[in-house]
Amino acid sequence: MTEQPLPPPVMWAQRSAVVFLTINLEDVKDPDIKFSKNSVYFKGTGGVEKKDYEVTIPLYKEIDPDKSKSFNRGRCIEIVLAKANQDEPYWPYLTSDKKKHHWLKCDFNKWHDEDDSGDEGLGGMGGGDFEEMMRQMGGLGAGGGKPSFDDLDADEGGDSDDEPIPDLE
């Protein structure tokens, strides 16, 4: 008796022009990923137990299969689906069947609301460089070296914590 392939854990998020899918499956060798205008197909063997996984996701609206891409990152497979009509509002669901699937969840790390400003970039953190922001704020190596504490003398003036505590009446 052969085992039925399982659906892999999938997370999704979207922007006005694209839909992000993340298949959370480690060490998938040679995954079979196919795009059609109405669906995404995935088949592969992976995970800790090297089980077979397979799923066909019927999409809410049409995508452009030629512009859609997938990337095997080793720890997961990331898919970027290009929406066929980029002027449409955000999709309320990923799937056309509108059912709640146990293997499908929202990816809130990539999520971006439709009414948010569009100048934040793909990362959601303003699209800027974190290290550059910290340098501007005075952290992470600002000034080119370690801070100098040579101007602090332990003998000058006492610390206010060294004074005795007054008695309570």
N, C-alpha and C positions, 0 to 999 in steps of 0.2 A: 504494500500500500504506500503510495507516494503522498507526501504531505502537501497540503494546499499552501501556495505562497502567501505570506502575510503582507498586509499593507505597511509600508515603512512610516515612522513618525515624520510628519510634514508640518512645517511652519510657513506662514505666508504674511506678507505685508504689501503695500502698494503705494505708488505715486500716481500722478496724473497720466504719465505715459507708459509706465511699466508696472509689472507685478513681480514681486520677489518670492521665490519658493526656496526653502531650505529643507533638504531631506537629511534628517539626522541619523545617519548610518555610517559607521566607521569602516575603513579599510575595504571599500567596494572596488573590486577589480573589474575593469571593463564594463561599466554600467550601460544598459541599453536604454537610451532616452530618445523619445520621438515626440516631435511637436506636430500637431495638426491645427487647423484654425479654430477648432472647438474643444481640443483636449490636449492633455500632456500624459504620456505613457512612460513609466519607469519600471525596469526590471533589473535586479542585481542580487548578488550574494555578498553579504557583509555582516557587520556587527561582531560582537565577541564570540557568538556561537556559530558564526558563518551560516546563517539561515538564508533561505531564498525569500526575496521580497518582490512584490509586484503590485502596481496600482495604475489605474487609468483614471485621471481626474477630468471629469467633464466640466469645462469652464463656463462661467456665467455669461461672458461675451467672447467675441472673436479676438484672436491674437494674430500677429504676423509671424508665421513659423520661420521665415527666412531671417528675421532680425532677432529672434529669440536665441539665447545661448545658455550653455550649462558649463559649470566648472567643478571638477572633482578636487576637493581640498584635502582629502585624506580623512579628516574627521567628519566631514559632511559633504554633501553635494549642493552647490548653490546654483539656482536657475533664475535667469532674468527673462521674463516674458514681455515682449513688446506688444502693447495693446494695438489692435488694428485701427481703432478710432481714438486718437489721443485727446480729442475735444470733449468726450463724454464725461459725465461725472464719475466719481469713484464707484467701484463695484460694491454693493452691499454684502455680497457673498463671493467666495471664490468659485464655488461649484454651481452648476445650473440646476441641480436637483434640490438645492436649498435644505438638504438634510444635515444634521449635525453628525459628523464623522468622528469617531473616537481617536483617530490617528491624525486629525487636522486641527491645528491651533494657530492663533494669531502670534506673530513675531513682533512683540512690542519694542524690541531693540531697534527694529528698522521701521516701525510704524510711523506714519506721518499723516495727520488729519488733513482732510480736503480744504478746510478753511484756515489752516496755518499758512504763514507767509512762505513764499517759495524760495527765499534766499538762504535757506539753511543748508543746502547741499544734501548729499546722500547720507552723511553721518548723523545728521540731526543736531550737531553741536556747532552750528554756524559754519561748518566746512573749513574751519581754521586749524592751525597746528597747535596742539596742546602745549608743547615745549616752548613755542614762540610766545604764547599767551603767558606762560609762567615767567619767561624772561622779562616780558614787559611789566609784569607785576612785581618783579624783584626776586623771584625764586628760581630754582634750577640753574645755578651757575651764572646769575646776573653779575656783571662786574668782572667776570673772567677769573675768579678764584675763590678761595675760602675766605670767610670773613675774619678780620683781625680783632682780637680782644686785648691787644697790648695796652690800650688806653684805659683799661679798667684796673684799678688798684684795690686790693683787698683791704689795705690799711686806711684808706680815706673814708671818713664818715662811717658811722655805723648803719646797720640795716635797721629799719623800723621794727622788724620782727625780733630784734635782740633786746628790746626794752622789756622790763618786767610788766606783767599784767596787773592792773590795779585790783584791789580787793573789792568784792561786792558788798554792799551794805545791807 
